[in-house]
């Protein structure tokens, strides 16, 4: 069109004689006829073309819409696949990194733990050095009594009287006490998850010891303090038993350092009353500074009528040695699926236990000699046990299972059958032995 305009202007100027003069009549008449003869057929063509173009455009639009819908769906599906592939690749890489890190972490922890007693003596924080005038001040220990509707906190010195008063309206004579680990306290995730699970299930109340004033800092010292803390809580429990509490219905649950606090509480309770606490559950009992100790100085199966332990970070932050009548090792007991850091594996245990409170039969496990036997299917499949809340005495030994990598973690009966979810490095290591 731009070229046609130039031609018309050229024609007008040259037929009029050029310049600013008025075009001659003949020239204008000729121009008008010429333009009419040209524009009429062009108009017809344009109209026809426009009509056809609209039809073509409409048809093309409908065609694109027809093609676009499946293409859009395919694109959406491809995006979902891409996200899924990315997630899968991330999980694979995580497994490989996890496999390489694990032996390094275990070795470093082993070396550090083997020297723990020497370090404690060097720093003057061994149990022998802290006795007498150097004993830790236990006055800041607190008991947290939690129901569905209220939370009551009491100093440990007043705990027996406070608990007796508070539990007058509690028609459940079972007493569950939770002990947190290093740097933790009852206001954090571990007790929050456990208390929510218990209170949602069939409990009217739950008790937690707040020992954060003593075990929040300086692990070498905190690992020594657990014995003093355990002895203090034993005195509270003995006082409650003196007022009618059945010791067989006391259940102590301890995570990490809290597992050993529970063990020391059980030991001291026996000395004070001549009786045993009904049950102690160790949730990945702490390994550093305890892996090289003799049994009487850490959680042990003699500390209660029934002791069960769940190991999720064995060899690093948790003990690898069995300590209970039954010891459960989900996912080998070491690198938990979906975890890259050891703190994640160490914390996974209370998530598993909380889920077992809500779903008592969710974690069946099978008795095996070790993880290699579980991998090969060489286990006693007539000897199964529920890990967690529903664990019962009988058929003592080591129990293995697998779980999901995210909540809900339960695989049900499928968890008793080994599925190879190991990465390449671990699979090669398993083949090479």
Residue pairs with C-beta under 8 A, 6 or more apart in sequence:
8 35
11 31
12 23
12 31
15 23
15 24
15 27
15 30
15 31
16 22
16 23
16 24
16 27
17 23
17 24
23 31
91 338
91 405
92 423
94 338
94 340
95 421
95 422
95 423
95 426
96 423
96 424
96 425
97 340
98 335
98 339
98 340
98 423
99 335
99 422
99 423
99 425
99 426
99 429
100 425
101 340
102 315
102 316
102 334
102 335
105 315
105 316
105 342
106 315
106 316
109 287
109 288
109 291
109 315
109 316
109 317
110 291
110 315
112 288
113 287
113 288
113 289
113 290
113 291
113 292
114 291
114 292
116 220
116 223
116 288
116 289
116 292
117 126
117 289
117 292
119 220
120 126
120 129
120 220
120 221
120 223
120 224
120 289
121 129
123 220
123 221
124 134
125 218
125 220
125 221
125 224
126 224
127 224
127 227
130 136
130 224
130 228
135 228
136 214
136 225
136 228
138 156
138 214
138 228
138 229
138 232
139 155
139 156
139 157
140 155
140 213
140 214
141 155
141 156
141 209
141 210
141 211
141 213
141 214
141 229
141 232
142 153
142 154
142 155
142 156
142 209
142 210
143 153
143 154
143 155
143 156
143 159
143 162
143 163
143 207
143 208
143 209
143 210
143 236
144 151
144 152
144 153
144 186
144 191
144 207
144 208
144 209
144 210
145 151
145 152
145 153
145 154
145 162
145 163
145 166
145 167
145 205
145 206
145 207
146 152
146 195
146 199
146 205
146 206
146 207
146 208
147 170
147 199
147 204
147 205
147 206
148 199
148 204
152 162
152 166
153 210
154 162
154 163
156 209
156 232
156 233
156 236
159 236
160 236
160 239
160 240
160 243
163 207
163 236
163 240
164 240
164 243
166 205
167 205
170 204
170 205
171 204
172 202
172 203
172 204
172 205
173 245
173 246
173 249
174 203
174 249
174 250
174 251
175 207
175 237
175 240
175 245
175 249
175 250
175 251
176 198
176 203
176 206
176 207
176 251
176 253
177 207
177 208
177 209
177 233
177 237
177 250
177 251
177 252
177 253
178 186
178 190
178 191
178 194
178 195
178 206
178 207
178 208
178 209
178 253
178 254
178 255
178 258
179 208
179 209
179 211
179 233
179 252
179 253
179 254
179 255
179 257
179 258
179 259
179 261
179 262
179 265
180 186
180 188
180 190
180 191
180 208
180 209
180 210
180 211
180 212
180 255
180 256
180 258
181 190
181 215
181 254
181 255
181 256
181 257
181 258
181 259
181 286
182 215
182 216
182 219
182 222
182 256
182 257
182 286
183 212
183 215
183 216
183 217
184 190
184 191
184 212
184 255
184 256
184 258
185 191
185 210
185 212
185 216
186 208
186 209
186 210
189 347
189 350
190 255
190 347
190 350
191 208
193 350
193 351
193 354
194 206
194 253
194 350
194 353
194 354
194 357
195 206
195 208
196 354
197 354
197 355
197 357
197 358
198 206
198 357
199 205
199 206
200 358
201 357
201 358
209 229
209 233
209 258
209 261
211 225
211 229
211 258
211 261
214 222
214 225
214 228
214 229
215 222
215 225
215 226
215 229
215 257
216 222
219 288
219 289
220 289
222 257
223 257
223 260
223 286
223 288
223 289
223 290
226 257
226 260
226 261
226 264
227 264
227 297
229 261
229 264
230 260
230 261
230 262
230 263
230 264
230 265
230 266
230 267
230 268
231 264
231 265
231 268
233 261
233 265
234 264
234 265
234 266
234 267
234 268
234 269
234 271
234 272
235 268
235 272
237 245
237 247
237 250
237 265
237 269
237 277
238 269
238 272
238 273
241 247
241 250
241 273
241 275
246 278
247 269
247 273
247 275
247 276
247 277
247 278
248 278
248 305
249 278
250 277
250 278
250 279
251 277
251 278
251 279
251 280
251 281
252 262
252 265
252 266
252 277
252 279
252 280
252 281
252 304
253 262
253 280
253 281
253 283
253 353
254 260
254 261
254 262
254 263
254 280
254 281
254 282
254 283
254 285
254 299
255 283
255 284
255 349
255 350
256 283
256 284
256 285
256 286
256 317
256 318
256 346
257 286
258 283
259 282
259 283
259 284
259 285
259 286
259 299
259 309
260 285
260 286
260 290
260 298
260 299
262 280
262 281
262 282
262 299
262 303
263 280
263 282
263 285
263 298
263 299
263 300
263 303
263 323
265 277
265 303
266 276
266 277
266 280
266 303
266 304
266 307
267 296
267 303
269 275
269 276
269 277
270 276
270 303
276 303
276 304
276 305
277 303
277 304
277 305
278 304
278 305
278 306
279 304
279 305
279 306
279 307
279 308
280 299
280 303
280 304
280 306
280 307
280 308
280 324
281 307
281 308
281 309
281 310
281 353
281 391
282 299
282 307
282 308
282 309
282 310
282 323
282 324
283 309
283 310
283 349
283 350
283 353
284 309
284 310
284 311
284 312
284 313
284 314
284 317
284 318
284 319
284 346
284 349
285 298
285 299
285 309
285 318
285 319
285 323
286 317
286 318
286 319
287 313
287 314
287 315
287 316
287 317
287 318
287 319
287 320
288 317
290 297
290 298
290 319
291 319
291 320
291 321
295 323
298 319
298 323
299 307
299 309
299 323
299 324
300 307
300 323
301 307
301 323
301 324
301 325
305 393
306 325
306 392
306 393
307 323
307 324
307 325
308 324
308 325
308 326
308 327
308 328
308 391
309 319
309 322
309 323
309 324
309 326
309 327
309 328
310 327
310 328
310 330
310 349
310 352
310 353
310 387
310 388
311 318
311 319
311 320
311 327
311 328
311 329
311 330
311 333
311 349
312 318
312 330
312 331
312 333
312 334
312 336
312 345
312 346
312 348
312 349
312 352
313 334
313 336
313 342
313 345
313 346
313 348
313 349
314 320
314 329
314 332
314 333
314 334
315 334
316 334
316 342
316 345
316 346
317 342
317 343
317 345
317 346
318 346
318 349
320 333
320 334
322 398
325 393
325 396
326 385
326 391
326 395
326 396
326 397
326 398
326 399
327 397
327 398
327 399
328 363
328 365
328 385
328 387
328 388
328 391
328 399
328 400
328 401
329 371
329 398
329 399
329 400
329 401
330 336
330 352
330 363
330 365
330 387
330 400
330 401
330 402
330 403
331 337
331 401
331 402
331 403
332 371
332 400
333 371
333 400
334 345
335 345
336 344
336 345
336 348
336 403
336 405
337 403
337 404
337 405
337 421
338 344
338 405
338 406
339 345
339 348
351 407
351 409
352 363
352 387
352 388
352 403
352 409
353 388
353 389
355 362
355 363
355 388
355 407
355 408
355 409
355 410
356 362
356 363
356 386
356 387
356 388
356 389
356 390
357 388
357 389
359 408
359 410
360 386
360 388
360 389
360 390
361 386
361 390
362 386
362 388
362 408
362 409
362 410
362 412
363 386
363 387
363 388
363 401
363 403
363 409
363 410
363 415
364 384
364 385
364 386
364 387
364 401
364 412
364 413
364 415
364 416
365 384
365 385
365 386
365 387
365 399
365 400
365 401
365 415
365 416
366 374
366 379
366 380
366 381
366 383
366 384
366 399
366 400
366 401
366 416
367 379
367 380
367 383
367 384
367 385
367 395
367 397
367 398
367 399
368 374
368 378
368 379
368 380
368 398
368 399
368 400
369 378
369 379
369 398
370 398
371 400
373 379
374 400
374 418
375 418
375 430
376 418
377 417
377 418
379 400
381 416
383 395
383 397
384 416
385 391
385 392
385 395
385 399
386 392
387 399
387 401
401 411
401 415
401 416
402 411
402 415
402 418
402 419
402 421
403 409
403 410
403 411
403 415
404 410
404 411
420 427
422 430
